[in-house]
Amino acid sequence: MEVIKIGLIGCGVVGSGTAKIILQNQELIQKRLGTRLEIKKIAVRNLNKRRDLDLPSHIFTTKVDELLTDPEIKIIVELIGGIEPAKSFILKAMAQGKHIVTANKALLAEHGPEIYQAAQKYQVDIAFEASVGGGVPIIKTLKESLAGNRILSLVGIVNGTCNYILTRMQEEGLAFEEVLRQAQEAGFAEADPTLDINGLDAAHKLAILASLAYGTEVHLGDIFVEGISDTDPLDMAFAQELGFVTKLLAICRLEKNALEVRVHPALIAKEHVLASVRLAYNAFYIRGDAVGDILLYGLGAGQMPTGSAVVADILDLARNIRCCISGRLPALSYAIDPLERVVLKPMSQVICRYYFRFSVLDKPGVLSKIAGILGLHEISIASVIQKGREQGGSVPIVMLTHEAQESAVQKALAQINQLDVVTAPTKILRIEEG
Amino acid sequence: MEVIKIGLIGCGVVGSGTAKIILQNQELIQKRLGTRLEIKKIAVRNLNKRRDLDLPSHIFTTKVDELLTDPEIKIIVELIGGIEPAKSFILKAMAQGKHIVTANKALLAEHGPEIYQAAQKYQVDIAFEASVGGGVPIIKTLKESLAGNRILSLVGIVNGTCNYILTRMQEEGLAFEEVLRQAQEAGFAEADPTLDINGLDAAHKLAILASLAYGTEVHLGDIFVEGISDTDPLDMAFAQELGFVTKLLAICRLEKNALEVRVHPALIAKEHVLASVRLAYNAFYIRGDAVGDILLYGLGAGQMPTGSAVVADILDLARNIRCCISGRLPALSYAIDPLERVVLKPMSQVICRYYFRFSVLDKPGVLSKIAGILGLHEISIASVIQKGREQGGSVPIVMLTHEAQESAVQKALAQINQLDVVTAPTKILRIEEG
């Protein structure tokens, strides 16, 4: 029987998960593929690290070049993450005619076009299902299953750490720092969780998804990003009273040929299916002009779920190798460069409903002053809640607006925050209608 | 530019949806595919029927042979449904070297192996995403995205009509007949809804999904099927009190190499993500040994969602045609016949938790008699609710059991139903832990 040999660069969480699946489901994979899949080499930094894998030690090497120049290795699986040396390894492997599987979201978000062009130049395939959503097949769904659709919007819960933290804050009324500390102790959050909680990890994933949906380059810098570290359980409680759940959402939405791309905490109605996505789960809510609304849901990280996506990609490329083809499915699923590029809409022009929490002195006339400023900026109020006193005579006024433009909101809040009667900067949450 | 020409057999709901998408998103599809897609012929029964499609009248024909023998047509899209003449058309088209896209679940559930073998014999491809779940990419996910996984279970809400009826019964306390009548008037249910409400449509879909998941032949006759026409809003209300929602579920589950395949109304905990799937939506909850739990959700029927799946399949096959290949992905995603076939577990051996509602006379000692019979059959009670009197002195006793075997339950209930104090056959609902 024919054998397809692969080389893994990196044997950390995802790398060892990938190897485990290939070893454990060897026979099943062989029956599905019709060919044996063999891990010929794994490049690692430290040969002496104990690894719980049933593989002979000669498979491991510290020399990546042994993989890149081995003519028997047809697929290179890059699982070290980060920009360099991952990028150089991938480009060098492509130049050697090797197909690429990668889970590297940062690299694709920042240098995607260069990588995709290299794949085309060297007539090799690149697959990256594991870069977004772990084992959830969001990349294949966008590239293939929705290929006949114009994607109208994609709203995703794409960062498991943030969703875990927000779920526990919401359900247990805990403060952000407290849950983060517990999550780190329990291993649900990284020792340095900056990229997760500041929204950048979500923005990387959104850049990849938006590029796929529209066949266009969406750069990281084009995306409006707000993380979750300022999210207050008090606002989550008020929002819950009003029928909303708070989630960190990655949103891209096409309206009149202008594309919104943004990552921020947002309120979503508790009846919406995204509201039921709890803890470390990810979910992608996609609206297509033909398919209507669909949702994909599952674990967005972890050794085995992400390994599952890597193995699916390896099988996809191995099927191409068996048929002696490449380029069947272009990296972004556009065989012809889409000439009519979408225009990115600046955040200031985004229109949505808003939640505000004003901290004000409990004096007559305060609400009228605030409402007056909002009115001047054509921001229309949908509902107001005023609650009992806080410490220092300050009270919260919670307000939901009708649809308003971000620029008007920012201007109005700047004025409101300067009022004598306002004791703290106004808290703001955008409402996502989904 | 190269053109790939297709022929549609049938221009009903799904056929016209497919044509609409191809026309409306012509340019987008061309950019993705790199080739123009052209509908060359559409075979219909009645040429004079008004169709809301921007296509010249010469495209329509009543002679299917015009499509099947046209050497320019590379893909035949069968959308007439039913066994014959659909089966003969497909086999004849394959013999002519044409690739097939079909949405025909009944045909694949009943004659899948014959169709798949013919595809192999004539070296053509067959794709059938639209046969299950409308626009939800459940087929591609099982065949490709989860190809590295052993599928441990699949629990699906696969019939939109049943889910619509059960949702309204649950939320509004209406009787089955009342909601069905309203659903028919509103066009949500067929004039003859038999195949939907008796569970057979769900069983067709389950046969296809189980065959895909295990690469084995699962026949319609192997599946235990119960429909929803006996579902009583009273049981739904009791179950809701106990924290459950009632759904028609299609279940396949592998345990110790034995496969359960069953369709019946079942209780699912209201916190489970499947419980939030309302009205006409479908959902598939899959557990893989690597990926963990994932869910796919969306509209399982309708012109445009189902058309979306058909168009995705057409694009898939068109990509193969562009590369001059076939057989890249076998019909069931197994390139080698899986020799080690799974054994089907008879329903009598299924083990789950149960909900019972006994209708009994309000006399001392009744509960003890019932509990005694259950005990004799080693059925252990988890909780009991007894409610106020019904008309005629009869009262309901609602009971949840721990895990029990179906055969023991059936024997115990047969004995209990014969008791003098039991006034009506015991109602039973199986609990799905998901």
Contacts between the chains, C-beta under 8 A, distances in Angstrom:
chain1	res1	chain2	res2	distance
A	17	B	290	7.6
A	21	B	148	5.1
A	21	B	149	7.8
A	21	B	290	4.8
A	22	B	148	7.5
A	24	B	289	7.7
A	25	B	148	5.9
A	25	B	149	7.2
A	25	B	150	6.1
A	25	B	289	7.4
A	25	B	290	7.5
A	28	B	148	7.8
A	28	B	150	6.1
A	29	B	147	7.2
A	29	B	148	6.0
A	30	B	336	7.0
A	31	B	215	6.8
A	31	B	334	5.4
A	31	B	335	7.0
A	31	B	336	4.6
A	31	B	337	7.9
A	31	B	338	5.1
A	32	B	147	5.2
A	32	B	215	7.6
A	32	B	333	5.6
A	32	B	334	5.6
A	32	B	335	6.5
A	33	B	147	7.8
A	33	B	335	5.9
A	34	B	330	7.9
A	34	B	335	2.7
A	34	B	336	5.5
A	35	B	335	7.6
A	129	B	145	7.2
A	135	B	288	7.6
A	135	B	290	7.1
A	135	B	291	3.6
A	135	B	292	6.6
A	135	B	294	6.3
A	136	B	294	5.8
A	137	B	137	7.3
A	137	B	140	7.7
A	137	B	141	5.3
A	137	B	144	7.8
A	137	B	145	3.5
A	137	B	146	7.9
A	137	B	294	7.9
A	140	B	137	7.7
A	140	B	140	6.7
A	140	B	141	7.9
A	140	B	144	6.5
A	140	B	145	5.5
A	141	B	137	5.3
A	141	B	140	7.9
A	144	B	137	7.8
A	144	B	140	6.6
A	144	B	312	6.2
A	144	B	315	7.3
A	144	B	316	6.6
A	145	B	129	7.2
A	145	B	137	3.5
A	145	B	140	5.5
A	145	B	309	7.4
A	145	B	312	5.0
A	146	B	137	7.9
A	146	B	308	6.9
A	146	B	312	7.0
A	147	B	29	7.2
A	147	B	32	5.2
A	147	B	33	7.8
A	147	B	311	7.2
A	147	B	312	5.5
A	147	B	315	4.7
A	148	B	21	5.1
A	148	B	22	7.5
A	148	B	25	5.9
A	148	B	28	7.9
A	148	B	29	6.0
A	148	B	307	7.8
A	148	B	308	5.7
A	148	B	311	3.2
A	148	B	312	5.8
A	148	B	314	7.9
A	148	B	315	6.6
A	149	B	21	7.8
A	149	B	25	7.2
A	149	B	308	5.8
A	150	B	25	6.1
A	150	B	28	6.1
A	215	B	31	6.8
A	215	B	32	7.6
A	273	B	276	5.7
A	273	B	277	7.7
A	273	B	297	6.5
A	276	B	273	5.7
A	276	B	276	4.7
A	277	B	273	7.7
A	288	B	135	7.6
A	288	B	308	6.5
A	289	B	24	7.7
A	289	B	25	7.4
A	289	B	304	7.9
A	290	B	17	7.6
A	290	B	21	4.9
A	290	B	25	7.5
A	290	B	135	7.1
A	290	B	304	4.5
A	290	B	305	7.0
A	290	B	307	5.9
A	290	B	308	4.0
A	290	B	311	7.2
A	291	B	134	8.0
A	291	B	135	3.6
A	291	B	298	6.6
A	291	B	299	7.4
A	291	B	304	7.1
A	291	B	305	5.2
A	291	B	308	4.0
A	291	B	309	7.8
A	292	B	135	6.7
A	292	B	298	6.7
A	292	B	299	4.9
A	292	B	302	7.5
A	292	B	304	6.8
A	292	B	305	5.3
A	293	B	298	6.4
A	293	B	299	7.3
A	294	B	135	6.2
A	294	B	136	5.8
A	294	B	137	7.9
A	294	B	296	7.2
A	294	B	297	6.3
A	294	B	298	3.4
A	294	B	299	7.7
A	295	B	295	7.2
A	295	B	296	7.4
A	295	B	297	4.0
A	295	B	298	6.7
A	296	B	294	7.2
A	296	B	295	7.4
A	296	B	296	5.7
A	296	B	297	7.7
A	297	B	273	6.5
A	297	B	294	6.3
A	297	B	295	4.0
A	297	B	296	7.7
A	297	B	297	7.1
A	298	B	291	6.6
A	298	B	292	6.7
A	298	B	293	6.4
A	298	B	294	3.4
A	298	B	295	6.7
A	299	B	291	7.4
A	299	B	292	4.9
A	299	B	293	7.3
A	299	B	294	7.7
A	302	B	292	7.5
A	304	B	289	7.9
A	304	B	290	4.6
A	304	B	291	7.1
A	304	B	292	6.8
A	305	B	290	7.0
A	305	B	291	5.2
A	305	B	292	5.3
A	307	B	148	7.8
A	307	B	290	5.9
A	308	B	146	7.0
A	308	B	148	5.7
A	308	B	149	5.8
A	308	B	288	6.5
A	308	B	290	4.0
A	308	B	291	4.0
A	309	B	145	7.5
A	309	B	291	7.9
A	311	B	147	7.3
A	311	B	148	3.2
A	311	B	290	7.2
A	312	B	144	6.2
A	312	B	145	5.0
A	312	B	146	7.0
A	312	B	147	5.5
A	312	B	148	5.9
A	314	B	148	7.9
A	315	B	144	7.3
A	315	B	147	4.8
A	315	B	148	6.6
A	316	B	144	6.5
A	319	B	328	5.2
A	319	B	329	6.4
A	320	B	328	7.4
A	322	B	328	7.5
A	323	B	323	7.1
A	323	B	325	4.6
A	323	B	327	7.9
A	323	B	328	5.1
A	325	B	323	4.6
A	325	B	325	6.0
A	325	B	328	8.0
A	327	B	323	7.9
A	328	B	319	5.2
A	328	B	320	7.4
A	328	B	322	7.5
A	328	B	323	5.1
A	328	B	328	7.9
A	329	B	319	6.4
A	330	B	34	7.9
A	333	B	32	5.6
A	334	B	31	5.4
A	334	B	32	5.6
A	335	B	31	7.0
A	335	B	32	6.5
A	335	B	33	5.9
A	335	B	34	2.7
A	335	B	35	7.6
A	336	B	30	7.0
A	336	B	31	4.6
A	336	B	34	5.5
A	337	B	31	7.9
A	338	B	31	5.0
